[in-house]
Amino acid sequence: MATVKTALNPPHRVCLRSAARSHGWASLEPWLWDDERGVLSRRDRLRSGRTVSIEAAQPDPGRIEAQVTGDGLDAHDVDESAGLVGRWLSVDWDPAGAIAAAREVNPKLAAIIEDGGGRFLRCSTFYEDFVKTVCTIQIAWSGSQRMASALVESIGEGVFPSPAQVLDAGESGLRGRAGVGFRARALAEATDTMLARGMMDEGGHTANGPVSYDDLLAMWGIGPYAAAHAAMLQHDFSRIPVDSAVTAFCRRRYGIEPGEIAAFFEPWGEFRFLGYRLARRPD
């Protein structure tokens, strides 16, 4: 077992702690977030077939350190692992447009983005983000956590399952072994569709650019909430994924109903979701 350290120097300001706290992903397996140490970690299976543990920390504002642990590591494994960390934190996302929009609406929120905020923790692949989004449909958060754990342990053999593993499990396996209930058909059919149409590769990475909101919405069982959420995690912030939590917050804070939410955040333009989410920051 070897451990190799490498570093990322993001072209834009990135805050690892802010990303880890941005939404609930860090509490879904295989993630581990150590808030005291500021270390984000998980296990992944790389293209080489090796399973590795990857840790990310931020010793200073301009650098992200990654630590990769596994057997028989080579340079390709280390580079791929660093690329995964980059995806987690959206290091390639240019916030200039979001900052400009925020300055027009709320300069305090613009400052948060400039300081590295406004980045939402993403999984190692688009596919994992998509599957976990489906696992948040019509269920309490504890149920989403249970399903994520079962997918990792029962389908993925200790890491998040690949598209092929999900298809091999089939609807019956997803229901019985992973306990995803009615979501099984949506996951099985969407996985098959996205592979067949070349939207993602066998590793679950997008193959020809982002999978659009409209493409997601066209899949069986994927409604406006799930499509908007999966699109948001591909940096399409133009829609707010309206669920019970969004509805409750907007009623309490702004006195508006679900049908009024999009119009209320219209001043943010294509960054509506950022405007909504940054307004919810507890700090």
DRENMAR-665723 format. One record per residue (C-alpha): residue number from 1; residue in one letter; x, y, z. Coordinates in steps of 0.02 Angstrom, whole numbers, m for minus. Example, Ala and Ser with C-alpha at 12.3 -4.5 7.8 and 13.67 -1.06 7.14 Angstrom:
BEGIN
  nr rest     px     py     pz
   1    A    615   m225    390
   2    S    684    m53    357
***
This chain:
BEGIN
  nr rest     px     py     pz
   1    M      0      0      0
   2    A     75    165    m56
   3    T     25    345    m24
   4    V     63    482   m149
   5    K     33    667   m123
   6    T     m3    792   m260
   7    A    m73    968   m269
   8    L   m198   1068   m370
   9    N   m179   1253   m401
  10    P   m354   1310   m454
  11    P   m364   1451   m580
  12    H   m503   1532   m476
  13    R   m529   1549   m289
  14    V   m597   1387   m215
  15    C   m651   1351    m37
  16    L   m650   1166      5
  17    R   m740   1189    170
  18    S   m878   1289     88
  19    A   m901   1157    m47
  20    A   m907   1015     79
  21    R  m1044   1107    176
  22    S  m1137   1167     20
  23    H  m1269   1029     24
  24    G  m1293    855     91
  25    W  m1180    756    m24
  26    A  m1037    747    103
  27    S  m1148    643    218
  28    L  m1186    512     85
  29    E  m1070    361     64
  30    P   m936    342     10
  31    W   m896    520     68
  32    L   m814    561    234
  33    W   m800    742    292
  34    D   m693    783    442
  35    D   m753    957    487
  36    E   m624    981    624
  37    R   m476    941    511
  38    G   m555   1008    352
  39    V   m521    845    259
  40    L   m636    773    127
  41    S   m610    592     78
  42    R   m685    441     m8
  43    R   m644    278    m97
  44    D   m653    263   m286
  45    R   m616    134   m419
  46    L   m504    207   m555
  47    R   m499    168   m741
  48    S   m354     49   m706
  49    G   m470    m53   m595
  50    R   m373     m5   m439
  51    T   m471     48   m287
  52    V   m396    198   m199
  53    S   m431    310    m51
  54    I   m422    495    m94
  55    E   m409    637     32
  56    A   m419    822     m5
  57    A   m367    964    109
  58    Q   m335   1150     87
  59    P   m180   1213    179
  60    D   m196   1387    102
  61    P   m323   1479     m8
  62    G   m230   1451   m171
  63    R   m193   1266   m158
  64    I   m285   1101   m136
  65    E   m182    953    m78
  66    A   m233    778   m129
  67    Q   m171    617    m50
  68    V   m196    452   m143
  69    T   m176    284    m58
  70    G   m182    116   m146
  71    D    m87    m35   m211
  72    G     23    m22   m365
  73    L     m9    162   m398
  74    D     64    237   m556
  75    A     69    414   m623
  76    H    m94    391   m718
  77    D   m184    339   m559
  78    V   m120    491   m466
  79    D   m168    609   m609
  80    E   m341    532   m621
  81    S   m365    548   m433
  82    A   m314    731   m438
  83    G   m439    755   m579
  84    L   m576    681   m470
  85    V   m534    804   m331
  86    G   m545    942   m461
  87    R   m719    882   m508
  88    W   m775    874   m326
  89    L   m734   1058   m305
  90    S   m773   1120   m482
  91    V   m599   1194   m495
  92    D   m623   1231   m681
  93    W   m785   1327   m656
  94    D   m763   1512   m695
  95    P   m870   1613   m572
  96    A   m856   1778   m666
  97    G  m1035   1775   m730
  98    A  m1105   1729   m560
  99    I  m1004   1867   m475
 100    A  m1068   1995   m600
 101    A  m1249   1940   m572
 102    A  m1228   1944   m383
 103    R  m1156   2120   m385
 104    E  m1318   2180   m464
 105    V  m1427   2094   m335
 106    N  m1328   2077   m174
 107    P  m1145   2131   m165
 108    K  m1121   2034     m2
 109    L  m1160   1873    m94
 110    A  m1042   1924   m235
 111    A   m903   1935   m106
 112    I   m942   1757    m48
 113    I   m921   1692   m225
 114    E   m762   1792   m249
 115    D   m694   1711    m91
 116    G   m720   1537   m161
 117    G   m901   1504   m110
 118    G  m1044   1457   m225
 119    R   m967   1290   m273
 120    F  m1073   1138   m238
 121    L   m989    975   m193
 122    R   m997    856   m339
 123    C   m967    670   m342
 124    S   m827    587   m437
 125    T   m938    562   m590
 126    F  m1093    639   m667
 127    Y  m1176    470   m649
 128    E  m1154    465   m461
 129    D  m1227    640   m447
 130    F  m1374    583   m553
 131    V  m1407    423   m454
 132    K  m1395    512   m287
 133    T  m1513    647   m350
 134    V  m1642    512   m392
 135    C  m1616    443   m216
 136    T  m1677    609   m145
 137    I  m1846    601   m233
 138    Q  m1995    593   m115
 139    I  m1901    532     37
 140    A  m1829    596    201
 141    W  m1642    628    205
 142    S  m1613    476    315
 143    G  m1687    370    177
 144    S  m1569    446     48
 145    Q  m1423    406    163
 146    R  m1482    227    182
 147    M  m1498    203     m6
 148    A  m1327    278    m41
 149    S  m1249    160     87
 150    A  m1337      9     12
 151    L  m1284     55   m165
 152    V  m1102     66   m110
 153    E  m1101    m90     m3
 154    S  m1220   m206    m98
 155    I  m1201   m152   m280
 156    G  m1032    m64   m291
 157    E   m932   m182   m180
 158    G   m864    m43    m71
 159    V   m864    101   m193
 160    F  m1003    189   m286
 161    P  m1068     72   m421
 162    S  m1030     94   m605
 163    P  m1169    102   m735
 164    A  m1131    m79   m781
 165    Q  m1151   m136   m601
 166    V  m1319    m47   m589
 167    L  m1378   m128   m750
 168    D  m1316   m298   m691
 169    A  m1416   m277   m531
 170    G  m1571   m232   m632
 171    E  m1733   m167   m562
 172    S  m1754   m316   m446
 173    G  m1579   m299   m374
 174    L  m1596   m112   m351
 175    R  m1758   m140   m257
 176    G  m1704   m291   m155
 177    R  m1519   m260   m122
 178    A  m1513    m70   m125
 179    G  m1689    m34    m63
 180    V  m1721    107   m188
 181    G  m1904     62   m209
 182    F  m2000    142   m352
 183    R  m1840    231   m407
 184    A  m1770     67   m473
 185    R  m1854     80   m642
 186    A  m1801    260   m666
 187    L  m1620    217   m625
 188    A  m1614     63   m735
 189    E  m1696    145   m885
 190    A  m1599    308   m872
 191    T  m1434    214   m855
 192    D  m1471    112  m1010
 193    T  m1527    265  m1108
 194    M  m1377    373  m1065
 195    L  m1255    235  m1112
 196    A  m1346    189  m1272
 197    R  m1356    369  m1330
 198    G  m1176    409  m1287
 199    M  m1222    537  m1154
 200    M  m1099    457  m1034
 201    D   m960    329  m1045
 202    E   m944    164   m953
 203    G   m862    253   m808
 204    G  m1011    368   m784
 205    H   m925    525   m850
 206    T  m1017    636   m973
 207    A   m959    593  m1148
 208    N  m1014    741  m1256
 209    G  m1034    888  m1141
 210    P  m1166    910  m1005
 211    V  m1324    806  m1006
 212    S  m1455    940  m1029
 213    Y  m1607    976   m923
 214    D  m1719    931  m1070
 215    D  m1630    766  m1099
 216    L  m1645    723   m915
 217    L  m1829    773   m909
 218    A  m1865    658  m1058
 219    M  m1812    504   m958
 220    W  m1943    398   m872
 221    G  m1970    447   m691
 222    I  m1863    604   m698
 223    G  m1966    758   m658
 224    P  m1923    943   m651
 225    Y  m1843    933   m478
 226    A  m1722    791   m520
 227    A  m1682    860   m692
 228    A  m1646   1034   m622
 229    H  m1539    964   m481
 230    A  m1435    853   m595
 231    A  m1414    999   m716
 232    M  m1361   1114   m573
 233    L  m1221    994   m530
 234    Q  m1160   1020   m709
 235    H  m1156   1209   m677
 236    D  m1326   1248   m753
 237    F  m1391   1360   m614
 238    S  m1536   1431   m715
 239    R  m1670   1329   m625
 240    I  m1708   1301   m442
 241    P  m1745   1117   m400
 242    V  m1904   1147   m302
 243    D  m1935   1017   m166
 244    S  m2014   1024      6
 245    A  m1860   1107     84
 246    V  m1855   1244    m49
 247    T  m2042   1271    m33
 248    A  m2036   1286    156
 249    F  m1888   1406    153
 250    C  m1965   1521     22
 251    R  m2132   1526    112
 252    R  m2048   1566    277
 253    R  m1919   1691    214
 254    Y  m2009   1774     68
 255    G  m2192   1729     86
 256    I  m2200   1654    m89
 257    E  m2274   1494   m156
 258    P  m2186   1364   m267
 259    G  m2256   1437   m427
 260    E  m2182   1607   m384
 261    I  m2005   1551   m343
 262    A  m1928   1560   m518
 263    A  m1997   1735   m547
 264    F  m1939   1794   m376
 265    F  m1758   1748   m417
 266    E  m1768   1812   m596
 267    P  m1645   1956   m558
 268    W  m1510   1822   m544
 269    G  m1541   1769   m723
 270    E  m1450   1608   m767
 271    F  m1386   1598   m588
 272    R  m1555   1583   m500
 273    F  m1505   1432   m399
 274    L  m1348   1517   m334
 275    G  m1452   1665   m279
 276    Y  m1572   1552   m187
 277    R  m1441   1442   m107
 278    L  m1322   1578    m51
 279    A  m1467   1666     35
 280    R  m1487   1509    142
 281    R  m1309   1509    207
 282    P  m1314   1490    398
 283    D  m1155   1592    415
***
